[in-house]
Amino acid sequence: MAFSYSLTSQSPNSTLSYSNIHQFLNSTSSFPVSLSVSSPKNTRHLRLLITSAGNPQTGQPTKKASTDGLEEDDGSDYSSRSLATFNSPPTIPKPPAGFVIDETGRVLMASKKRIATVVDSTNNSPLDCVIRRVFTSSKGEDCMLLCPVDTPVQILKSTNIDGWSAVSDEEVESLLPAAAYALAKIHMHLVHSGFCYTARGGFCYTEDNVFDFRTDDGQDVEGLPTEGIEITCFHLDGSHYMVYTPSDPLLFVAAKDQNGLLQIADDELLDDPAVISAIDEETEFNALVEEEAALLESLLGERI
């Protein structure tokens, strides 16, 4: 749903006119925006609550968005150089585990204990994860939805003609020293984690580093994510390899066993309605984050 808005200050010595257009993914989203208006004598701060409207009978978005909640702030918490302070919308989905927020998205509490460790029984290697969701299965099991703390990585081999192909587990073992060195060159550290290899440290990328794992006819490739991000490349024995990470977050469902230890859930538990609901909550939250980022980028782009 697209909407446009404009704002003009009432000061006789200064005028601010600002307009923008944004495409809402969620037809019921709303958010507050703070704008600073500078004049020769003072700086005025306005807060505008923008809400996308829907038709109450059809449930479809209307052509215009409603705006209300325009008021003047005292300016104590804002900088006159700031164009907009972006907050989460009042209709924000359930936040990740460990956070308590109010209806405007303001964080009221953040727990310091948001990390859990699961151990891979095949090699006794741990995997540190961020706890995203905490829930109880339909059978009363204590469960968590987890996301690795470090960046999950995989290796692809260039085929020159067909692009890239997956590397077998046996071949990966022989490539790890070279992959670790390639990551070290960009100040990242290869971690032999449980369940997957991960890389510790940050990296920068552009749209040119994002690629699709699809065949020429648009079909998904079995065993590979639909989209990946190139982290680095290296050469070994005349072949070219890429270290990449999937674009979508890697999520694990874990449940506590009789001893209170976290174990990766079996396939049967993955079909549990509570698990599906937790994944839906996470998906909805991530979609909102992307929507907010797109709007903020739009606002900053208009300023430039």
C-alpha positions in Angstrom: 0.0 0.0 0.0 1.5 3.4 -1.0 1.0 6.5 1.0 2.3 10.1 0.8 2.6 12.8 3.5 3.7 16.4 3.8 4.4 18.6 6.8 4.8 22.4 6.9 5.9 24.3 10.0 3.8 27.3 11.3 6.7 29.5 12.3 6.6 32.9 10.5 10.4 33.0 10.1 10.9 29.5 8.8 9.1 26.9 6.8 9.7 23.2 6.5 7.9 21.3 3.7 8.6 17.6 3.6 7.0 14.9 1.6 7.6 11.2 0.9 6.0 8.2 -0.6 6.3 4.7 0.9 5.0 1.3 0.0 3.7 -0.6 3.1 4.0 -4.3 3.2 1.6 -4.4 6.2 -1.6 -2.6 5.5 -2.2 -1.9 9.2 1.3 -0.5 10.1 1.8 2.8 11.8 4.8 4.6 13.2 5.8 7.9 14.8 8.3 10.2 13.1 10.1 13.2 14.8 11.1 16.1 12.7 13.2 19.1 13.7 12.4 22.6 12.3 15.1 25.2 12.7 14.4 29.0 12.6 16.6 32.0 13.3 15.3 32.2 16.9 14.5 28.7 18.0 14.2 25.1 17.0 10.8 23.4 17.1 10.3 19.6 17.2 7.2 18.0 15.9 6.1 14.4 16.3 3.8 13.0 13.6 2.1 9.6 13.9 1.5 8.1 10.5 -0.9 5.2 10.2 -1.8 3.2 7.2 -5.6 2.8 7.0 -7.7 -0.2 5.9 -11.3 -0.4 4.7 -13.2 -1.8 7.8 -15.6 -3.7 5.5 -13.3 -5.2 3.0 -10.1 -5.4 5.1 -8.2 -3.8 2.1 -6.1 -0.7 2.4 -7.7 2.6 1.4 -6.0 5.0 -1.0 -5.1 7.5 1.8 -3.4 7.0 5.1 -4.7 8.7 8.2 -2.4 11.0 10.1 -2.9 12.2 13.6 -1.1 12.8 16.9 0.7 15.9 15.6 2.1 17.7 18.6 5.0 19.9 19.7 7.9 18.5 21.8 10.0 20.4 24.2 13.1 19.3 22.3 15.1 18.0 25.2 15.8 14.6 23.7 16.3 15.6 20.1 19.1 17.2 18.0 18.2 20.1 15.7 20.5 18.4 13.1 18.4 15.3 13.1 15.8 15.0 10.4 13.9 12.1 11.8 14.0 9.8 14.8 12.5 6.5 13.8 10.7 4.3 16.4 9.0 0.9 16.1 5.3 1.1 15.3 2.6 0.5 17.9 1.5 -2.5 16.0 4.9 -4.1 16.4 4.8 -8.0 16.4 6.0 -9.9 19.5 9.7 -9.0 20.0 12.5 -11.6 20.4 12.9 -13.3 23.7 14.4 -11.2 26.5 12.9 -7.9 25.4 9.9 -6.0 26.9 8.5 -3.1 24.8 5.6 -0.7 25.1 3.0 0.0 22.5 5.2 2.5 20.7 8.1 0.1 20.5 10.2 1.7 23.2 12.3 -0.9 25.0 11.4 -1.2 28.7 13.6 -4.1 29.6 16.4 -6.1 27.9 17.6 -9.3 29.5 21.4 -10.0 29.5 20.8 -13.8 29.3 19.9 -14.3 25.7 22.5 -16.8 24.7 22.1 -20.6 24.7 24.6 -23.3 23.7 23.7 -26.6 22.0 26.2 -29.4 21.5 26.6 -31.5 18.4 26.6 -35.1 19.6 28.5 -36.2 16.5 31.7 -34.2 17.3 31.0 -32.8 20.7 31.3 -29.3 19.3 29.3 -26.4 20.8 27.2 -23.9 18.9 26.5 -20.6 20.7 23.1 -19.2 19.7 20.9 -16.2 20.3 17.5 -17.1 21.9 14.9 -15.7 19.5 11.7 -17.4 20.8 10.8 -19.3 24.0 7.7 -21.5 23.9 6.1 -24.8 25.0 5.3 -27.5 22.6 1.8 -29.2 22.5 3.3 -32.0 24.6 4.6 -29.7 27.3 8.2 -29.6 26.2 10.3 -26.4 26.9 11.5 -25.3 23.5 13.5 -22.5 22.0 14.0 -21.0 18.5 17.7 -20.3 18.1 19.9 -18.4 15.7 23.8 -18.8 15.7 25.7 -15.9 17.3 28.4 -16.1 14.6 27.8 -16.0 10.9 27.1 -19.5 9.4 29.3 -20.1 6.4 29.5 -22.6 3.6 31.9 -23.2 0.7 31.1 -23.4 -3.1 33.4 -24.4 -5.9 33.5 -22.7 -9.2 32.6 -24.9 -12.2 33.5 -22.2 -14.8 30.6 -23.2 -17.0 27.6 -23.8 -14.8 28.6 -21.3 -12.1 29.0 -22.8 -8.6 28.5 -26.2 -7.1 28.3 -27.5 -3.6 31.3 -29.1 -2.0 31.1 -32.5 -0.4 31.8 -32.9 3.4 35.0 -34.8 2.6 36.3 -32.1 0.4 35.3 -29.3 2.9 37.7 -30.8 5.5 40.7 -30.3 3.1 39.6 -26.8 2.3 39.2 -25.5 5.8 42.8 -24.2 6.3 42.7 -22.2 3.1 39.2 -20.9 3.9 40.3 -19.9 7.4 43.2 -18.0 5.9 40.9 -16.2 3.4 38.7 -15.2 6.3 41.6 -14.0 8.4 42.6 -11.7 5.5 39.4 -9.8 6.1 39.7 -10.0 9.9 37.2 -12.8 10.4 37.8 -16.1 12.3 36.6 -19.5 11.2 34.9 -21.4 14.0 34.5 -25.2 14.0 31.1 -25.0 15.6 28.6 -27.8 16.1 26.1 -28.4 13.3 27.7 -25.9 10.9 30.9 -23.9 10.4 30.7 -20.2 11.4 32.8 -17.1 11.0 33.3 -14.6 13.8 33.7 -10.9 13.0 32.0 -8.4 10.7 32.1 -8.0 6.9 30.9 -5.5 4.4 29.0 -6.3 1.2 27.2 -4.7 -1.7 24.4 -5.8 -4.0 27.0 -7.3 -6.3 27.9 -9.8 -3.5 24.3 -11.2 -3.4 23.4 -14.0 -5.7 20.6 -16.6 -6.3 20.9 -20.4 -6.1 18.6 -21.2 -9.0 19.0 -23.0 -12.2 18.6 -21.4 -15.6 14.9 -22.2 -15.7 14.4 -20.6 -12.2 14.2 -23.8 -10.1 15.7 -23.9 -6.6 18.8 -26.0 -6.2 18.4 -28.9 -3.7 20.4 -28.6 -0.6 21.2 -24.9 -1.1 19.4 -21.7 0.1 17.6 -19.6 -2.4 20.0 -16.7 -1.9 23.5 -16.2 -0.5 26.0 -13.4 0.2 29.6 -13.8 -0.8 32.0 -13.1 2.0 35.4 -13.9 0.4 37.0 -16.1 -2.2 40.2 -18.1 -2.4 42.2 -20.3 -4.9 43.5 -23.8 -4.2 45.1 -26.3 -6.5 43.9 -24.5 -9.6 40.3 -24.3 -8.4 38.4 -21.2 -7.3 36.2 -21.3 -4.2 33.7 -19.0 -2.5 32.9 -18.6 1.2 29.4 -17.5 1.6 26.5 -17.2 4.1 22.8 -17.7 3.4 20.8 -14.5 3.2 18.0 -15.8 5.4 18.8 -16.4 9.1 19.7 -20.0 10.0 17.2 -21.1 12.7 17.4 -24.1 15.0 14.5 -25.5 17.1 15.8 -27.0 20.4 14.0 -28.7 23.2 15.2 -29.5 26.8 15.7 -33.2 27.5 15.0 -34.9 30.8 18.3 -33.6 32.2 17.5 -30.0 31.3 20.0 -29.9 28.4 19.1 -28.4 25.0 18.9 -30.8 22.1 18.1 -30.1 18.5 14.5 -31.1 17.8 13.7 -34.1 15.8 11.6 -34.0 12.7 8.4 -34.9 14.6 8.6 -31.8 16.8 9.2 -29.6 13.8 5.5 -30.2 12.8 4.2 -29.2 16.2 1.8 -26.2 16.0 3.7 -24.4 18.7 6.9 -24.6 16.6 5.1 -23.3 13.5 3.7 -20.4 15.5 7.1 -19.5 16.8 8.6 -19.5 13.3 5.6 -17.4 12.1 6.3 -14.8 14.9 9.9 -14.6 13.9 9.1 -14.2 10.2 6.6 -11.5 11.0 9.1 -9.6 13.2 11.8 -9.8 10.5 9.4 -8.6 7.9 8.7 -5.5 10.0 12.4 -4.9 10.5 12.9 -4.9 6.8 9.9 -2.6 6.3 11.3 -0.1 8.9 14.8 -0.2 7.2 13.2 0.5 3.8 11.3 3.5 5.2 14.2 4.9 7.0 16.3 4.6 3.9 13.6 6.4 2.0 13.4 9.2 4.5 17.2 9.7 4.5 17.3 9.5 0.7 14.7 12.3 0.4 16.8 14.5 2.6 19.9 14.0 0.4 
